[in-house]
Amino acid sequence: MNENIETTIDILGCCVCRDTFGMHEGNGGYMVNKYVQIPSPISLVTKSPCYKVGGEIKNDIFNNKSNFIKRCQILELNKKVFDYFRGGGEMSDYFIMDCAESRKNILYFPETKGYFTESHTDLLKKYIENGVLPPKYKIIDILEMDKKELYQYLKEYCDNILTLYDRQHIILFEIRAVEFQTDGKTIEVSPTKPEVAKSYNDRMQLCFDYVKEYLKGCHIIEFPNGVVGDINHKWGRALLHYVQEYYDYAKQAVDIITQNNGNDIEEEAELKKLKLSYEKIFKEKYEDILRTTLESNRREKQVADKMINYEKYFKKLLLEDSKERIRKYLEDNHIKECAFYGKTQIAYVYLSWFKKWNIKILYVVENHSKVSEWEGIPLVQRNDINLLISRNMIICDANDEAVKKKLRNFGYKGTIISYKQLI
């Protein structure tokens, strides 16, 4: 143990709070006394879902799980999280918390009238199989909860925390899910669906706004603009696993708070200055990477919207028997050959269907490929005069209106069909 450690902390929140210290040698000069992760704030202040509260839970249920997960799960099942922070000697100097676990759904068990956080589904199955929990439960999305009920739970959550620590010794982290991730060389859009990140952020922000107001006077560490995820994060790739610069920022913010002499105005000014300085760092370091890996006119929201449009389109394809309608559209319009504009997910689907229908694909218009063919089909650059050859151009790009305009300006005289028209 580092003999120079003076400031002790307890943590109730997601991995971001813990990693703020764990990503630095010697926990950044802090001693983490107690840490609980996983439970949603709602679960912490509601009835236990167990048949027998405090009953024995077989150790083999937790095979291949860490002792940390086991402890957090048992504390939540028995609703002993706040008791855990109260017990075991002196309280820590500061209490670190966030509202990130509110991103998860809540499970309600009518038989026991208890609540539990939807998290480790493999453990949930074992709890039910071993008679710890009832077999039937309802899944609750807090965005769909009655706001009065939700805020009552959050009030109880805050009141419990205030029995542990006063506001001057509570540090509240603002957490956000990030859609862009990097390996240090390129930036990618998260493979997780963009709507998942949005729903996470909507849930977290809903709770954060209430808790921030109710605990007014506590210390706030805001989330900077420009944070991206780390593909090579020590815990793996995820929406809340950030690049090292974020943890450097958060640790320095904690330093400002814990080393402050009670001057709230000075602290607020220093935190604001720190946030702006790191936003500049994020911009300088990752904006260039972003610019080289994404089209210059595509911003973060546009990327997310595009992916959502594709997702909605694929749902139509799968759920509304659109495949047959596409085939009929092509047949009714006597289309026997065509070209695709864009080597997108839509083009991948169309490719196999068109081949089965004996519709010849002359070429695919695509600027970003390093090869000259795709699935045996020639690839043509967007500024190549050869793209004028086909008399039927099917746009497989979500920005279909912009593509239409670009084709006409380039001199394309054939029939332009958006993927949206086909269904």
C-alpha positions in Angstrom: 0.0 0.0 0.0 1.2 3.5 -0.8 2.2 5.1 2.5 1.5 8.6 1.1 -2.2 7.8 0.5 -4.3 10.2 2.6 -7.6 10.5 0.9 -10.0 7.6 1.2 -13.0 7.0 -1.1 -16.1 4.8 -1.4 -17.6 4.3 -4.8 -21.2 3.4 -5.8 -21.4 3.5 -9.6 -20.2 2.0 -12.9 -16.7 1.1 -14.0 -16.0 4.6 -15.1 -15.8 5.9 -11.5 -13.5 3.0 -10.5 -11.3 3.3 -13.6 -10.8 6.9 -12.9 -8.5 5.7 -10.1 -7.6 2.2 -11.3 -6.2 3.6 -14.6 -3.5 5.4 -12.6 -0.6 3.9 -10.7 -1.4 3.5 -7.0 -5.0 4.4 -7.7 -3.8 8.0 -8.4 -2.9 8.5 -4.7 -6.3 7.5 -3.4 -7.4 4.5 -1.3 -10.6 2.8 -2.5 -12.2 1.4 0.6 -15.5 0.1 -0.7 -16.9 -0.2 -4.2 -20.3 -1.5 -5.4 -21.2 -1.7 -9.1 -24.2 -3.1 -11.0 -27.4 -2.1 -9.0 -29.7 0.4 -10.5 -30.7 3.2 -8.1 -34.3 2.0 -8.2 -33.3 -1.5 -7.1 -31.4 -0.2 -4.1 -34.5 1.4 -2.5 -37.1 -1.3 -3.3 -38.0 -4.7 -1.8 -35.9 -7.7 -2.3 -37.0 -10.1 -5.0 -35.8 -13.2 -3.1 -38.1 -15.8 -1.7 -35.9 -15.8 1.5 -34.1 -12.5 2.1 -30.6 -13.2 3.5 -30.9 -16.9 2.7 -28.0 -19.0 1.6 -27.0 -18.8 -2.0 -24.9 -21.7 -3.3 -21.4 -20.8 -4.2 -21.5 -22.8 -7.4 -24.0 -20.3 -8.8 -21.1 -17.9 -9.1 -18.6 -20.3 -10.8 -16.5 -18.3 -13.3 -17.5 -15.0 -11.7 -15.2 -12.8 -9.7 -15.7 -12.4 -5.9 -16.5 -8.7 -6.7 -19.5 -9.6 -8.9 -20.6 -12.2 -6.3 -20.5 -9.6 -3.5 -22.3 -6.9 -5.5 -25.0 -9.4 -6.6 -25.6 -10.7 -3.0 -25.7 -7.2 -1.6 -28.3 -6.2 -4.2 -30.4 -9.3 -3.8 -30.6 -8.7 0.0 -30.9 -4.9 -0.3 -27.8 -4.4 1.9 -25.8 -2.0 -0.2 -26.2 1.0 2.0 -25.6 -1.2 5.1 -22.4 -2.3 3.5 -21.2 1.3 3.2 -22.2 2.0 6.8 -20.4 -1.0 8.3 -16.7 -1.7 9.0 -15.2 1.2 10.8 -14.7 4.8 9.9 -16.3 6.3 6.8 -14.2 7.4 3.9 -13.3 10.9 3.2 -15.4 11.1 0.0 -18.2 9.2 -1.6 -18.0 8.9 -5.4 -21.2 8.1 -7.3 -22.9 8.3 -10.7 -26.2 7.5 -12.3 -24.9 5.2 -15.0 -26.4 2.0 -13.7 -29.8 3.6 -14.4 -29.1 2.8 -18.1 -30.2 -0.8 -17.3 -33.7 -2.2 -17.2 -35.4 -3.1 -13.9 -36.9 -6.6 -13.3 -40.0 -6.7 -11.2 -41.1 -10.0 -9.6 -44.8 -10.0 -8.8 -44.7 -13.1 -6.6 -42.3 -11.4 -4.1 -43.1 -7.8 -5.1 -39.3 -7.3 -5.4 -37.0 -5.5 -7.8 -33.7 -6.4 -9.3 -31.4 -4.9 -11.9 -31.2 -6.6 -15.3 -27.5 -7.4 -15.7 -25.9 -10.8 -15.6 -28.5 -12.9 -17.4 -26.6 -16.1 -16.8 -26.8 -15.5 -13.1 -30.5 -14.6 -13.3 -31.2 -18.0 -14.8 -29.3 -19.8 -12.1 -31.1 -17.8 -9.3 -34.4 -18.9 -10.8 -33.3 -22.5 -11.3 -32.0 -22.7 -7.7 -35.1 -21.2 -6.2 -33.6 -18.0 -5.1 -35.9 -15.9 -7.3 -39.4 -16.5 -8.7 -39.6 -17.7 -12.4 -41.8 -14.9 -13.6 -40.8 -11.3 -13.8 -41.6 -8.1 -15.8 -39.0 -5.9 -17.5 -39.3 -2.2 -16.8 -37.7 0.5 -18.8 -37.4 3.6 -16.6 -38.1 5.9 -19.5 -41.6 4.4 -19.5 -42.1 4.6 -15.8 -44.5 7.1 -14.2 -42.2 10.1 -13.5 -43.7 10.6 -10.0 -42.9 7.0 -9.1 -39.4 7.2 -10.6 -38.6 10.5 -8.8 -39.8 9.0 -5.5 -37.4 6.2 -5.9 -34.6 8.6 -6.7 -35.4 10.7 -3.7 -35.1 7.7 -1.5 -31.9 6.8 -3.2 -30.5 10.3 -2.5 -31.8 10.3 1.1 -30.0 7.1 1.8 -26.7 8.5 0.5 -27.2 11.6 2.6 -27.4 9.4 5.7 -23.9 8.3 4.8 -22.2 11.5 3.6 -23.0 15.2 3.6 -23.1 17.0 0.3 -19.6 18.5 0.6 -18.2 15.0 0.7 -20.2 13.6 -2.3 -18.7 13.7 -5.8 -21.2 13.0 -8.6 -19.9 11.9 -12.0 -21.9 12.7 -15.2 -21.5 9.6 -17.5 -22.4 9.2 -21.2 -22.3 6.4 -23.7 -20.0 7.2 -26.7 -20.6 6.0 -30.2 -17.2 6.6 -31.6 -14.2 4.3 -30.6 -10.6 4.3 -31.6 -7.5 2.1 -31.6 -5.3 5.2 -31.8 -5.1 5.1 -35.5 -8.6 5.0 -36.8 -12.0 5.8 -35.4 -15.0 3.5 -35.8 -18.7 3.7 -35.1 -19.5 1.4 -32.3 -20.9 -2.0 -33.4 -23.6 -1.6 -30.8 -26.7 -0.1 -32.4 -26.8 3.7 -32.1 -30.3 3.6 -30.5 -28.8 1.6 -27.6 -26.3 4.4 -26.9 -29.1 6.9 -27.1 -31.4 5.0 -24.8 -28.5 4.6 -22.3 -27.9 8.3 -22.4 -31.6 9.2 -22.1 -31.9 7.0 -19.0 -28.7 8.2 -17.4 -29.5 11.9 -18.1 -33.0 11.6 -16.7 -31.7 10.3 -13.4 -28.6 12.5 -13.3 -30.7 15.7 -13.8 -32.9 14.8 -10.8 -30.0 13.6 -8.5 -27.9 16.6 -9.4 -30.7 18.9 -8.3 -31.7 17.0 -5.2 -28.1 16.8 -4.0 -27.4 20.4 -4.9 -24.3 21.5 -3.2 -22.4 18.2 -3.9 -19.4 18.3 -6.3 -20.1 17.7 -10.0 -17.7 16.3 -12.5 -19.2 17.1 -15.9 -18.6 14.9 -19.0 -16.5 16.7 -21.6 -17.3 16.9 -25.3 -15.2 14.9 -27.6 -14.6 11.8 -25.5 -14.3 8.6 -27.6 -14.1 4.9 -26.6 -11.0 2.8 -26.5 -11.2 -0.3 -28.6 -8.2 -1.7 -26.6 -9.6 -0.9 -23.2 -8.4 -3.2 -20.4 -12.0 -4.3 -19.8 -12.8 -4.7 -23.5 -14.7 -2.6 -26.0 -17.9 -1.0 -24.7 -20.0 2.2 -24.7 -18.6 3.3 -21.3 -15.0 2.3 -21.8 -13.1 5.5 -22.7 -9.7 6.5 -23.9 -7.0 7.2 -21.2 -7.4 11.0 -21.5 -10.9 10.8 -20.0 -9.6 9.1 -16.9 -6.8 11.6 -16.6 -9.4 14.4 -16.8 -11.7 12.8 -14.2 -8.8 12.1 -11.8 -7.6 15.6 -12.0 -11.1 16.9 -11.4 -11.3 14.7 -8.2 -7.9 16.2 -7.2 -9.3 19.7 -7.6 -12.3 18.8 -5.4 -10.4 17.0 -2.7 -7.6 19.5 -2.5 -9.9 22.5 -2.5 -10.2 24.5 0.7 -13.9 25.0 0.7 -14.0 27.8 -1.9 -16.9 26.7 -4.2 -16.5 29.6 -6.6 -12.8 28.8 -7.1 -13.5 25.1 -7.4 -16.1 25.6 -10.1 -13.8 27.9 -12.1 -11.0 25.4 -11.9 -13.3 22.5 -13.0 -14.6 24.5 -15.9 -11.0 25.4 -17.0 -10.0 21.7 -16.7 -13.0 20.6 -18.8 -12.3 23.1 -21.5 -8.6 22.1 -21.6 -9.5 18.5 -22.1 -12.1 19.2 -24.7 -9.3 20.9 -26.6 -7.1 17.8 -26.1 -9.8 15.5 -27.4 -10.4 17.8 -30.4 -6.8 18.1 -31.3 -6.0 14.4 -30.9 -9.1 12.7 -32.2 -10.6 15.1 -34.7 -7.9 14.5 -37.2 -8.3 10.7 -36.9 -12.0 11.1 -37.3 -11.6 13.3 -40.4 -9.4 10.6 -42.0 -11.7 7.7 -41.3 -15.1 9.3 -42.0 -16.3 11.4 -44.9 -15.6 15.1 -44.2 -19.3 16.0 -44.5 -20.5 13.3 -42.1 -20.8 14.3 -38.5 -21.5 12.1 -35.5 -25.3 12.7 -35.6 -25.4 12.0 -39.3 -23.6 8.7 -38.9 -26.0 7.6 -36.2 -29.1 8.8 -38.2 -27.8 6.9 -41.2 -27.4 3.7 -39.2 -30.8 4.1 -37.7 -32.3 4.6 -41.2 -30.7 1.4 -42.3 -32.0 -0.4 -39.2 -35.5 0.8 -39.9 -35.2 -0.3 -43.5 -34.0 -3.8 -42.6 -36.9 -4.2 -40.3 -39.2 -3.4 -43.2 -37.4 -5.9 -45.3 -37.8 -8.6 -42.8 -41.2 -7.9 -41.3 -43.3 -6.7 -44.2 -42.5 -9.2 -46.9 -40.7 -6.5 -48.8 -38.5 -8.9 -50.7 -41.4 -9.9 -52.9 -42.5 -6.3 -53.4 -38.9 -5.4 -54.6 -38.9 -8.3 -57.1 -42.3 -7.2 -58.4 -41.2 -3.6 -58.7 -38.2 -4.6 -60.8 -40.4 -6.9 -62.9 -43.1 -4.3 -63.5 -40.5 -1.8 -64.6 -38.7 -4.3 -66.9 -35.4 -3.9 -65.1 -33.1 -6.7 -66.2 -29.8 -5.0 -65.4 -28.7 -2.1 -63.1 -25.9 -0.6 -61.1 -25.7 0.0 -57.3 -24.6 3.3 -55.9 -22.8 2.5 -52.6 -21.3 -0.7 -51.3 -23.5 -0.6 -48.1 -25.4 -3.1 -46.0 -28.3 -2.6 -48.3 -26.3 -3.5 -51.3 -25.1 -6.7 -49.6 -28.8 -7.8 -49.2 -29.8 -6.8 -52.7 -26.8 -8.6 -54.2 -27.9 -12.1 -53.3 -31.6 -11.4 -54.2 -30.8 -9.8 -57.6 -28.6 -12.7 -58.5 -31.4 -15.2 -57.8 -33.8 -13.1 -59.9 -31.3 -13.1 -62.8 -30.9 -9.3 -62.7 -27.4 -8.4 -63.9 -25.5 -5.9 -61.7 -23.1 -4.1 -64.1 -21.0 -2.3 -61.5 -21.1 -0.8 -58.0 -20.2 2.9 -57.5 -17.9 3.0 -54.5 -15.0 5.4 -53.7 -13.5 3.8 -50.6 -12.6 0.3 -51.7 -8.9 -0.6 -52.3 -9.9 -3.4 -54.7 -11.4 -3.3 -58.2 -14.1 -5.9 -57.7 -16.6 -6.9 -55.2 -18.2 -10.3 -55.4 -17.1 -10.5 -59.0 -18.7 -7.1 -59.8 -16.6 -4.2 -61.0 -16.2 -1.2 -58.7 -16.4 2.3 -60.2 -15.2 5.5 -58.6 -17.8 8.3 -58.2 -16.0 10.5 -60.6 -15.5 7.8 -63.2 -17.2 8.4 -66.6 -18.0 4.7 -66.7 -20.7 5.2 -64.1 -22.9 6.7 -66.9 -23.1 3.3 -68.7 -26.0 1.7 -66.8 -29.4 3.0 -67.6 -30.7 2.0 -64.1 -29.0 3.2 -61.0 -30.2 1.9 -57.6 -29.1 4.1 -54.7 -28.1 2.0 -51.7 -26.9 4.9 -49.7 -29.0 6.5 -46.9 -28.2 10.0 -48.3 -30.2 9.2 -51.4 -31.4 12.7 -52.2 -27.8 14.1 -52.1 -26.7 11.2 -54.3 -29.5 11.8 -56.8 -28.4 15.5 -57.1 -24.7 14.4 -57.5 -25.6 12.0 -60.3 -27.6 14.5 -62.2 -24.8 17.1 -61.9 -22.4 14.6 -63.1 -24.5 14.1 -66.2 -26.3 10.8 -65.5 -29.4 10.5 -67.8 -30.7 7.1 -66.8 -33.4 6.1 -64.3 -32.4 6.7 -60.7 -34.2 4.6 -58.1 -33.7 5.1 -54.3 -33.7 2.0 -52.1 -36.7 3.6 -50.4 -38.8 3.5 -53.6 -38.4 -0.2 -53.9 -40.7 -0.9 -51.0 
